[in-house]
Amino acid sequence: MTQRLKVAHFVDNYGPGSNGLMFAVQQLEGDLLARGHQVVVVAPAAKGPNPHQGHPERTEIRMPSVWVPRMPTRVASGRHFKRTIKRVAKLEPNVIHVHGLGPLGVLGLWVALRLDIPLLVTWHTDFDAYARHYPRTIPFLKGVVEIFARLNRSEIFDAESRKTDRLELGENSSLLGLMRRMLTEADLVTAPSPKTVKRALMLAPDAKVLCVPNGVDPLPVSEPPIERGHGPLIMYAGRIAPEKGLTLLCDAFELVAEAIPDAQLMIVGDWTRYKKIRKRLEELRAGHNVLLPGEQPRESLGAFYGMADIFAFPSTTDTQALVLHEAALAGLPIVTADPELDLVIDPGVNGLIANDGPVAFAAALLRVINQLDDDTWRTRAAARSIELASQWSVESQAEEIIRLYQGLAAGRE
């Protein structure tokens, strides 16, 4: 008989808006609860969709939080950490699961060390890329180091840590030391893609890192929610933010529209949040066929995928991108800008990778568009997309993660 588990999730990105990390954590919560296990969630106070709130086997601890200007989420302020440590100790979790580096990720690390609880860390974020787009994260992350130092009440970095080569996050080697310590202290590290495994091992070559992609199931398809024209429809779905490469996509689409005037671009997401992005999209819509239906509930996205001919993903900062898997499960060919994010792309078969700027991205889109009238190619591309994305279902991921939890709870070997 398998052990009944209690897993404590420490997550810094848990609202207010919908995002891939929040969805992944809530999916794990649901998987555990559905199998009779217990869940503890430690997250910043924020409003956001929460399907498991009120479940009798779930404990939610919301920490005082602050809004950091120009960052996409609220973050824990560092208040009430000591009382939270005592509260978690009383709950006696079998496993601590930390989702990345932030004030609460650091708190989860400290709790695991202090209470001698097995620690699983999931490395979700490409910090170099993130810091390029959100430079205000650098002082914030240095504050995370101070939080850990205050909790630890001791010197936490050795001389070797201080000699670590610089990263684009900044010159503060103690930040790198904290990242390394989180990865090496963990009994196991999981990462959602080979790209992220590579990043983690660059930081901590001795860490025990395993690739476990987040599982995605096909979304329900319904009637088209909006009208589209007759030309080829290129779709992007996801969070609209500076690091997502929307400027690249806009520049590339202008080139596509010069060659194919009736080509259409549909961007599904909250495109009004960032002033520069909003202005660029408004200008593009004024001169071309651009559809901006806004942010949509995830369960409604299947209808939008069903409208599209191609899925375009210009981001190079994602660590897996669940929307790529959703689009592939919908049978769409895909054009991306990130050569390392290739879990659901077989270049030349179901899509292309173009990472040399707008001209290359536009050329890749045009090459795929020119093959859409070939029914044999389109059928083969759809089959390959579905085949690749079907390797990681919600069920298979749940089984793998719970197997890892059980192993950690039973014995750290």
C-alpha positions in Angstrom: 0.0 0.0 0.0 1.4 3.4 -0.9 2.0 6.0 1.8 -0.6 8.8 2.3 1.4 11.9 1.7 1.4 15.5 2.9 3.3 17.7 0.5 4.0 21.4 1.2 4.4 23.5 -1.9 6.4 26.8 -1.5 5.6 29.0 -4.5 6.3 32.6 -5.2 4.3 33.0 -8.4 0.8 32.2 -7.4 -1.3 35.0 -8.9 -2.8 37.5 -9.2 -3.1 36.7 -12.9 -3.1 33.3 -14.6 0.4 32.0 -15.6 2.1 28.7 -16.5 3.7 28.2 -13.1 0.5 28.8 -11.1 -1.3 26.4 -13.4 1.4 23.7 -13.0 1.3 24.0 -9.2 -2.5 23.9 -9.0 -2.5 20.9 -11.3 -0.2 19.1 -9.0 -2.4 20.1 -6.0 -5.4 18.6 -7.8 -3.5 15.4 -8.7 -2.5 14.9 -5.0 -6.0 15.6 -3.7 -7.7 13.4 -6.2 -5.5 10.5 -5.0 -6.3 11.0 -1.3 -3.1 12.9 -0.3 -2.9 16.2 1.6 -1.5 19.5 0.3 -0.1 22.6 2.0 0.4 25.7 -0.1 2.6 28.6 1.1 2.2 31.5 -1.3 2.1 35.3 -1.4 -1.2 37.0 -0.6 -2.8 37.7 -4.0 -6.0 37.4 -5.8 -6.2 34.8 -8.5 -8.0 31.7 -9.8 -7.9 29.0 -7.1 -9.9 25.8 -8.0 -8.9 23.9 -4.8 -9.7 26.6 -2.2 -11.7 25.2 0.7 -10.8 21.5 0.0 -10.8 19.7 3.4 -7.4 18.1 2.7 -5.7 21.3 1.7 -4.1 24.0 3.9 -3.4 27.4 2.5 -0.9 29.8 4.1 -0.9 33.2 2.5 2.0 35.4 3.3 2.0 39.2 3.5 3.0 40.4 0.0 4.0 43.6 -1.8 3.7 44.7 -5.4 7.1 45.3 -7.1 6.7 47.9 -9.9 6.8 46.4 -13.4 7.0 42.8 -12.2 4.2 40.5 -13.2 3.3 39.2 -9.8 3.2 40.0 -6.1 6.0 38.8 -3.9 6.2 37.9 -0.2 7.6 40.7 1.9 9.5 38.6 4.4 7.1 39.2 7.3 5.7 36.4 9.4 8.3 33.9 8.2 9.2 32.7 11.7 5.6 32.0 12.7 5.1 30.2 9.3 8.1 28.0 10.0 6.4 26.9 13.3 3.1 26.4 11.6 4.6 24.2 8.9 6.5 22.2 11.5 3.1 21.4 13.3 1.6 20.3 10.0 4.5 17.7 9.6 4.7 17.4 5.8 6.5 14.4 4.3 8.0 16.4 1.5 8.8 20.0 0.9 8.4 21.0 -2.8 10.0 24.4 -3.6 9.1 26.0 -7.0 12.0 28.2 -7.8 14.0 31.0 -6.2 12.2 33.8 -4.4 11.4 34.7 -0.8 9.1 31.7 -0.3 11.3 29.4 -2.3 14.1 30.4 0.1 11.8 29.9 3.1 11.0 26.4 1.8 14.7 25.6 1.5 15.3 26.9 5.1 12.3 24.9 6.4 13.5 21.7 4.8 17.0 22.1 6.2 15.8 23.2 9.7 13.2 20.4 10.0 15.2 17.8 8.1 12.4 17.1 5.6 13.1 15.7 2.2 13.3 18.5 -0.4 12.3 18.5 -4.0 13.1 21.7 -6.0 11.5 22.4 -9.4 13.6 24.9 -11.4 11.1 26.9 -13.4 12.7 30.1 -14.4 15.5 31.2 -16.7 16.8 34.0 -14.4 19.4 35.4 -16.9 16.7 36.0 -19.5 14.2 37.2 -16.9 16.6 39.8 -15.5 17.2 41.2 -18.9 13.6 42.1 -19.3 12.9 42.9 -15.6 16.1 44.6 -14.3 14.2 45.5 -11.1 14.4 41.8 -10.2 18.1 42.2 -9.4 17.8 44.2 -6.2 14.8 42.0 -5.4 16.8 38.8 -5.7 19.6 40.3 -3.6 16.9 40.9 -1.0 16.1 37.2 -1.2 19.7 36.4 -0.2 19.4 38.7 2.8 16.3 36.9 3.9 18.1 33.6 3.8 21.1 35.0 5.6 18.8 36.4 8.3 17.0 33.1 8.7 20.2 31.1 8.7 22.1 33.4 11.2 25.4 32.2 9.8 27.8 32.6 7.0 26.2 30.6 4.1 28.7 30.8 1.3 32.2 29.4 1.0 35.1 31.0 -0.7 34.5 29.0 -3.9 31.0 30.5 -4.2 32.4 34.0 -4.2 34.6 33.2 -7.1 31.8 32.1 -9.4 31.9 33.6 -12.9 29.5 36.4 -13.5 26.1 35.9 -14.9 23.8 38.5 -16.5 21.8 38.5 -13.3 24.6 40.7 -11.9 28.0 40.4 -10.2 26.7 39.4 -6.8 28.3 36.0 -6.3 26.3 35.4 -3.1 23.1 35.3 -5.2 24.7 32.6 -7.3 25.8 30.9 -4.2 22.2 30.8 -2.9 21.0 29.4 -6.2 23.7 26.7 -6.1 22.9 25.9 -2.5 19.2 25.5 -3.3 20.0 23.1 -6.1 22.6 21.1 -4.3 20.8 20.9 -0.9 17.7 19.5 -2.7 17.4 15.7 -2.5 16.1 15.9 -6.1 15.7 18.7 -8.6 13.2 18.5 -11.4 13.1 20.8 -14.5 10.3 21.0 -17.2 12.6 20.8 -20.2 16.1 19.8 -21.3 16.9 23.5 -21.7 16.1 24.1 -18.0 18.1 21.0 -16.9 21.1 22.4 -18.7 20.7 25.8 -16.9 20.4 24.1 -13.5 23.5 22.0 -14.1 25.5 25.1 -15.2 24.7 26.6 -11.8 25.2 23.4 -9.8 27.0 20.6 -11.6 26.6 18.2 -8.7 22.9 18.6 -8.3 20.6 15.6 -8.9 18.5 17.0 -11.8 15.7 15.1 -13.6 13.7 16.3 -16.6 9.9 16.0 -15.9 7.9 18.1 -18.4 4.5 19.4 -17.2 1.7 17.3 -18.5 -0.9 18.8 -20.8 -4.2 17.3 -22.1 -6.0 18.3 -25.3 -8.4 21.2 -24.7 -12.0 20.9 -25.7 -12.8 22.3 -29.2 -16.0 24.3 -29.9 -17.4 26.6 -32.6 -15.1 29.5 -33.5 -15.6 32.3 -30.9 -14.9 35.1 -33.4 -14.9 35.6 -37.1 -11.8 35.2 -39.2 -10.9 36.1 -42.7 -10.0 33.9 -45.6 -6.2 34.2 -45.4 -3.8 32.1 -43.3 -4.2 32.7 -39.6 -1.2 32.8 -37.4 -1.9 32.5 -33.7 0.0 33.4 -30.5 -1.5 32.6 -27.1 -0.1 33.2 -23.6 0.9 36.0 -21.3 1.6 39.3 -23.0 4.8 40.7 -21.4 8.1 42.3 -22.4 10.0 39.0 -22.2 7.6 37.1 -24.5 9.0 38.5 -27.8 5.8 40.1 -29.1 7.9 42.8 -30.8 9.7 40.1 -32.8 6.3 38.6 -33.8 4.9 42.0 -34.8 7.9 42.8 -37.0 7.9 39.4 -38.6 4.1 39.6 -39.3 4.5 42.9 -41.1 6.9 41.2 -43.5 4.5 38.3 -43.9 1.7 40.7 -44.7 3.7 42.4 -47.4 4.0 39.0 -49.2 0.5 37.8 -48.3 -1.9 40.8 -47.8 -4.8 38.7 -46.5 -2.6 37.0 -43.8 -4.0 37.3 -40.3 -2.4 37.5 -36.8 -4.4 36.5 -33.8 -3.0 37.3 -30.3 -4.9 35.7 -27.4 -4.0 37.3 -24.1 -4.2 40.5 -22.1 -2.5 42.8 -24.7 -3.5 46.1 -22.9 -1.3 45.7 -19.7 2.0 47.0 -21.0 1.9 50.4 -22.7 4.6 49.9 -25.3 3.1 46.5 -26.3 -0.4 47.9 -26.5 0.8 50.8 -28.7 2.7 48.4 -31.1 -0.3 46.1 -31.4 -2.7 49.0 -32.0 -0.5 50.3 -34.8 -0.2 46.9 -36.3 -4.0 46.4 -36.2 -4.6 49.7 -37.9 -2.7 48.6 -41.0 -3.1 44.8 -41.1 -5.5 41.9 -40.3 -4.9 41.6 -36.6 -7.4 40.0 -34.1 -7.0 40.8 -30.4 -9.7 38.9 -28.5 -8.0 39.5 -25.2 -7.4 37.2 -22.3 -9.5 34.0 -22.3 -10.3 31.3 -19.8 -8.0 28.3 -20.4 -10.9 26.0 -21.0 -12.0 28.2 -23.9 -8.6 28.3 -25.7 -9.3 25.1 -27.6 -11.8 27.0 -29.9 -9.1 29.6 -30.7 -6.5 26.9 -31.5 -9.1 25.3 -33.7 -9.4 28.5 -35.8 -5.6 28.8 -36.4 -3.4 27.5 -39.2 0.0 28.1 -37.5 1.1 28.7 -33.9 3.8 31.3 -33.6 5.9 31.4 -30.4 8.6 34.2 -30.4 9.7 33.9 -26.7 13.2 32.8 -25.9 12.7 33.0 -22.1 10.3 30.2 -21.4 11.4 27.0 -19.7 8.7 24.8 -21.3 5.7 26.9 -22.5 2.6 24.9 -21.9 0.9 26.7 -24.8 3.3 25.0 -27.2 2.0 21.7 -26.0 -1.6 22.8 -26.2 -1.1 24.0 -29.8 0.6 20.8 -30.7 -2.2 18.7 -29.2 -4.5 20.8 -31.4 -2.5 19.5 -34.4 -1.0 22.9 -35.4 2.3 23.4 -37.1 4.6 25.6 -35.0 7.2 28.3 -35.6 9.4 29.2 -32.6 12.4 31.4 -31.9 14.0 29.3 -29.2 16.2 26.4 -30.5 16.4 24.9 -27.0 12.6 24.6 -26.6 12.0 21.8 -29.0 10.0 19.1 -27.0 7.1 19.3 -29.5 8.9 20.4 -32.6 10.4 18.2 -35.3 12.0 20.8 -37.6 10.9 20.4 -41.2 8.1 18.0 -40.2 5.7 19.9 -38.0 7.3 23.3 -37.8 10.5 25.4 -37.9 12.8 27.1 -35.4 13.9 30.6 -36.5 16.2 32.4 -34.0 17.9 35.0 -36.2 15.4 37.9 -35.9 12.3 39.1 -37.7 13.4 38.3 -41.2 14.2 34.7 -40.3 11.0 34.4 -38.3 8.9 35.8 -41.2 10.7 33.5 -43.7 9.8 30.5 -41.5 6.2 31.6 -41.2 6.0 32.0 -45.0 7.6 28.6 -45.6 5.0 26.9 -43.4 2.1 29.0 -45.0 3.2 27.8 -48.4 2.8 24.2 -47.4 -0.7 24.6 -45.9 -2.4 23.8 -49.2 -0.6 20.5 -49.3 -3.1 18.1 -47.6 -0.5 15.4 -47.2 2.0 17.7 -45.5 -0.6 19.2 -43.3 -1.9 15.8 -42.2 1.6 14.6 -41.4 2.5 17.8 -39.5 -0.7 17.5 -37.4 0.0 13.9 -36.6 3.6 14.6 -35.6 2.6 17.6 -33.4 0.0 15.4 -31.6 2.4 12.5 -31.3 5.2 14.6 -29.7 2.9 16.5 -27.3 1.0 13.3 -26.2 4.2 12.0 -24.5 3.4 14.1 -21.4 -0.2 13.9 -20.2 -1.6 15.3 -17.0 -2.0 11.7 -15.8 1.6 10.6 -16.6 3.1 13.6 -15.0 1.0 13.1 -11.9 2.2 9.5 -11.6 5.8 10.4 -12.1 5.8 13.3 -9.5 3.9 11.3 -6.9 6.3 8.4 -7.5 9.2 10.8 -6.7 7.3 12.1 -3.6 6.8 8.5 -2.4 10.5 7.7 -2.9 11.6 10.8 -1.0 9.2 10.3 1.8 10.2 6.6 2.2 14.0 7.2 2.1 16.2 9.7 0.5 18.2 7.1 -1.4 
